[in-house]
Amino acid sequence: MSKFQDRVIAVQQSLKAPKSQYNSFGKYSYRNQEDILEAVKPLLAANGLVLTISDHVTEFVGVAVITATACLTDGTDSVIVSAQAGVDLNRKGMDIAQSFGASSSYARKYALNGLFLIDDTKDADATNTHGKNAPAVTAAATKASADDDTFAKAIDYIKNSKSAPQAVEMVLSKYGSTFTEKQITAIKKFA
């Protein structure tokens, strides 16, 4: 086994990327790309390795697809892992740049998962069926579920915007009629 392989194995075995993010609506913890990068940087420095991540956009059957490529190198040897994510240009509450950014983050996270052998089988992405395997429910329950999904996306949008008051105004003008009074009150707290 080469010295490079030994260093890669050392990083893979030592890496602890906790699920420090929490989705209060789905009631699950998860990790994002930033959590992985924060945890891996000291290990890379200690092992003399450099990580780069790049994106490439292509089109597949009329859908923009982002391929994220993570490359780990010591300057001589390298290992490369890629992952892909489609871009939904019609995603509610997001402009085109935000849609591309969300897909890029998603693809980068999974490229890093592959590179560092992070097992996400218990992550929300692996276990969340998004209602596809759920038993039949009443129309009222379905509407409440849809509102919760829209509400969760709205909160994420507001938290990630540069101007929370403007984001709150936009969310309430576009989706306010679908939210409960309790949800509207929660959204207004960000203004």
SEZALO-95904 format. One line per 4 residues: number of its first residue (from 1); their letters; for each residue x negated, y negated, z negated of C-alpha. Coordinates in steps of 0.2 Angstrom, whole numbers, plus 2048, in hexadecimal, padded with zeros to 3 digits. Last residue first. Example, Ala and Ser with C-alpha at 12.3 -4.5 7.8 and 13.67 -1.06 7.14 Angstrom:
2> SA> 7BC 805 7DC  7C2 816 7D9
***
This chain:
191> AFKK> 8C1 738 7CF  8BC 749 7C9  8CA 749 7BC  8D7 747 7CA
187> IATI> 8D4 759 7D0  8D9 760 7BF  8E9 755 7BE  8ED 75B 7D0
183> QKET> 8EB 76D 7CB  8F6 76B 7BB  904 762 7C6  903 771 7D2
179> FTSG> 8FB 770 7E3  902 772 7F4  908 760 7F6  8F6 759 7F1
175> YKSL> 8EE 762 800  8E9 754 80D  8EC 745 802  8E6 74D 7F2
171> VMEV> 8D6 754 7FA  8D2 744 803  8D4 739 7F3  8CA 746 7E9
167> AQPA> 8BC 745 7F6  8BC 732 7F5  8BB 732 7E2  8AE 740 7E3
163> SKSN> 8A2 737 7EE  893 741 7F3  89E 751 7F5  899 762 7EE
159> KIYD> 8A4 761 7DE  8B2 75B 7E9  8B1 768 7F6  8AF 776 7E8
155> IAKA> 8BF 76F 7E0  8C8 76F 7F0  8C3 781 7F4  8C9 787 7E3
151> FTDD> 8DA 77D 7E6  8DC 785 7F7  8D9 796 7F0  8E5 793 7E1
147> DASA> 8F2 78C 7ED  8F1 79C 7F8  8F4 7A6 7E8  903 79C 7E2
143> KTAA> 90A 79E 7F4  908 7B1 7F3  910 7B2 7E2  91F 7A8 7E8
139> ATVA> 921 7B3 7F8  921 7C3 7ED  912 7CF 7EC  90D 7DE 7F6
135> PANK> 8FE 7E7 7EE  8ED 7DF 7F1  8E1 7E7 7FD  8DF 7D7 808
131> GHTN> 8E2 7CB 7FA  8D1 7C2 7FC  8C9 7D4 7F9  8BC 7CC 7ED
127> TADA> 8B0 7DA 7E8  8A1 7D8 7F4  8A2 7C5 7F5  8A6 7C4 7E2
123> DKTD> 895 7CC 7DE  895 7DE 7D8  88D 7E5 7E8  881 7D6 7E8
119> DILF> 871 7E0 7E6  862 7D5 7E8  854 7DE 7F1  849 7CE 7F3
115> LGNL> 84A 7CD 806  85B 7D3 808  863 7C8 7FB  859 7BA 802
111> AYKR> 861 7BD 813  871 7BE 80A  86F 7AD 802  869 7A5 812
107> AYSS> 879 7AB 81B  884 7A4 80E  87B 794 80D  87B 792 820
103> SAGF> 88E 796 821  891 788 814  886 77C 81D  88E 77F 82E
99> SQAI> 89F 77C 826  899 76D 81D  892 765 82D  8A2 769 837
95> DMGK> 8AD 760 82A  8B5 76A 81C  8C6 769 813  8CE 777 81D
91> RNLD> 8C1 782 827  8C4 77F 83A  8B2 780 83F  8B1 791 837
87> VGAQ> 89E 795 838  899 7A8 839  88C 7AE 82D  87C 7B8 831
83> ASVI> 86E 7C0 827  85B 7C1 82B  84C 7C9 822  83A 7C6 826
79> VSDT> 82A 7CE 81E  819 7C6 820  807 7CA 820  7F9 7BD 823
75> GDTL> 7FE 7AC 81B  805 7B5 80B  816 7B6 813  829 7B7 80F
71> CATA> 834 7B3 81D  847 7B0 81B  851 7AE 82B  863 7A7 82B
67> TIVA> 86D 7AB 83A  87C 79F 83C  88A 7A4 848  895 798 851
63> VGVF> 8A4 7A2 858  8A9 7A3 86A  8A6 7B5 86C  895 7B3 864
59> ETVH> 88C 7A2 864  87B 79F 85D  874 794 84F  863 797 848
55> DSIT> 85F 794 835  84E 794 82C  848 79A 81B  836 799 816
51> LVLG> 82E 7A2 807  81B 7A1 803  812 7AE 7F8  803 7AD 7ED
47> NAAL> 80A 7B8 7E0  80C 7AC 7D1  813 79F 7DD  820 7AB 7E5
43> LPKV> 825 7B0 7D3  827 79E 7CE  832 79A 7DD  83D 7AA 7DC
39> AELI> 849 7A4 7CE  84D 793 7D5  84F 79A 7E7  85B 7A7 7E1
35> DEQN> 866 79B 7D7  865 78F 7E6  86C 79C 7F2  87B 79F 7E7
31> RYSY> 87E 7AB 7D9  88F 7B1 7D3  89A 7B2 7C4  8AD 7B7 7C5
27> KGFS> 8BD 7B0 7C0  8C5 7AE 7D1  8CB 79D 7CC  8BD 799 7C0
23> NYQS> 8B0 79C 7CD  8A0 79D 7C3  88E 799 7C8  87F 7A0 7BE
19> KPAK> 87E 7B1 7C5  86D 7B5 7BF  85E 7B6 7CC  852 7C1 7C3
15> LSQQ> 843 7C5 7CE  835 7D0 7C6  838 7DF 7D1  839 7D6 7E1
11> VAIV> 82B 7CB 7DD  81F 7D9 7D8  825 7E3 7E8  820 7D4 7F3
7> RDQF> 80F 7D3 7EA  80C 7E6 7EC  811 7E5 7FF  804 7D7 801
3> KSM> 7F6 7E1 7F8  7F9 7EF 804  800 800 800
***
